[in-house]
Amino acid sequence: MATNTKSIGIANLPNQTHKIVSRKGTTFTVMVVGESGAGKTTYVNTLLTTTIKSYRDHSKRRDALSRKTVSIDVIRAAFDENNFATQLNVVDTPGFGDYVNNRDAWQPLVDFIDGQHEMYLRQELQPHRDDILDGRVHACLYFISPSGQTLRPLDIETMQKLGSRVNLIPVIAKADTITPKDLAAFKRRIRDAINAHNIRIYAPPVESETEGVSERNQAMVDAMPFAVIGSEDDVVTPDGRTVKGRQYLWGVSEVENEAHCDFKKLRNLLIRSHMLDLITTTEDVHYEAFRSEHVSTDGRVVGSVARKDAKFKEEEDALRRRFAEQVKAKEAMFRQWEQKLIGERDKLNKDLEHEHSYITALTQEIKQLEDKLNKK
Amino acid sequence: MSDMRARRGGKKTFLFNMIIVGQAGLGKSTFINTLTNHPTIPKRQCDDPAQCTLEKTVDIQAYTVETDEDGMKMQLTVVDTPGFGDNIDSSTHFNEILSYIEHQYDDVLAEQSKIKRNPKFQDSRIHVLLYFIPPTGHALREIDIELMKRLCGRVNILPCIAKADTLTPKELAAFKKRIMEAIAVNEIQLFDFPYDENEDDDETIQENLELRSLLPFAVVGSDDTLLVNGRTLRARQYPWGIVEVENMKHCDVAQLRSVLLSTHVQELKELTHDVIYEAYRSEKLSQLEGLAEKLAELNMQAQEQQPGSV
């Protein structure tokens, strides 16, 4: 559990509305989806100015390649800023898009999201529901590879599946790969593809009573999908400033420089200005949609989400294997016993035979003696 | 090199064939255009959004261009492979590329076996495969390992890191190291600038060692030229600086161009013709022999059964 002392703006949240009681604090869950190396870990750590997520060990990556699964990892952190407590959950999806065959790679993601809705639903239908654990996903960041061309089949299919269940926010990471001219064309092509394939992405509300906020919001919408640069390191720019950025031989790209990338806009969207909207749309739109499909008219849960979780299957297989091994071991033991018993039986039989022949011999002797006696 | 030209008298045009493989958007076409200093491969139009979902086969296309590097004239054929690895399931793509390469060998095999040979026969055997690795900064992915493993016995492979200006110098060095480790672990045989300690002179050995240490080559390409310090160069303009393609401190394109268009052309061709092709030929012929034998056996069995059956 990390405690963040640097200000990242979460404290603005209570100012947006009186609905959230600042005493109780809040829970916020973000899912990150994208190929390995897309820049997810770096981005999350940059956003929260803390190393929440650690980089996966390279030897573990090599091992993961052979398992060919998409798994779900949840990292939990507690933030306390200006006495406002937030439970922040980051859901990672290692293995997504990393293989030659990525057929149905989106399934574990969808199962997780639906599973969280179901878990909340079940708790909500309980007689006592003052202590509900809310793990519902409020935002899903989909990381698009900075190819500069357009979306790929896997991107389209996955975003279609996700967009109907969660607030989907497409993001272009490692934006310092693309020149500004190419970036504008790339964003346009992505937006065209999103529209052409009916992908639902999160649309922040633009209108606001406060002056200047509407313009800011409009600028935010126009910049989507956001192109971001991530960096946890402090570097010195040619003109002497110390900033979070990346140091190349030909210059320094800065994370918080709006001319370099949209990091600030995305941070505002996720935390400073639209966090509440993300939470309420999850509750009022996505959760309600799930609920209406999964609650029967007499108030019971129907159509449970099958836990096709790959990790689950793995554990199941491991248990099954262990069980089979134990059965084998027991059978081997029994066989040994059987052998021993057979051995004993044979020995006893032999002894019996021996005794029997002895008795026969003695009986014979007796007979002989009797005969001898009778003859006399 | 110059010896050979002098012996043949006058300037001969060398034939050189290369194939370039990698996923969409890694800058392969841009790199080829940078290499040849000529718009050899046209820019792919990807403006139709409906095209995004199509799962395709690899669209193998060959382009030919004339180059003149260090006085060495060449007819360079570049085979592009758009579509590789872009499907949700790209398992079939490896065989598609392997088939293409083997097909060129088959053509030569057939031609050599002819009694009356075609004097105008164009040898389209592939002399080198450039494989473009995306600059994730982590390690090789399944698709990278599979491709190199399956093709390394049939063609000279030179791995390259695409869009290398994504990585800082430290990240690039670590990435190169991890890639070479993964290549060694998976027993992938590359063209690693081999030299003979007894036969080659020190300069050649030194040159080859240096080139070997650069593997995989860090590539940056650009279609645009910019004015930098009074000179017109191929470069990429970012708000925070300019990346020069020909600058050896920024990337390895200059060295790679020299390898591909002048210094190692002959060696790559020789390895392809004398080693790789010969191996393929022996395999193919012994397969055919094996098949012929089996066929002969089956025929004999059939003959035996017919008169012998009661």
Interface residues (C-beta under 8 A of the other chain):
Chain A: E35 S36 G37 A38 H58 R61 R62 L65 K68 D98 Y99 V100 N101 N102 R103 A105 S145 P146 S147 G148 Q149 T150 L151 R152 P153 L154 D155 I156 E157 K174 D176 T177 T179 P180 R189 D192 A193 N195 A196 H197 R246 Q247 Y248 L249 W250 G251 V252 S253 E254 N257 A259 H260
Chain B: Q23 A24 G25 L26 R44 C46 D47 P49 A50 Q51 C52 T53 L54 E55 G85 D86 N87 I88 D89 S90 S91 P134 P135 T136 G137 H138 A139 R141 E142 I143 I145 E146 K163 D165 T166 T168 P169 R178 A182 R236 Q237 Y238 P239 W240 G241 I242 V243 E244 K249 H250
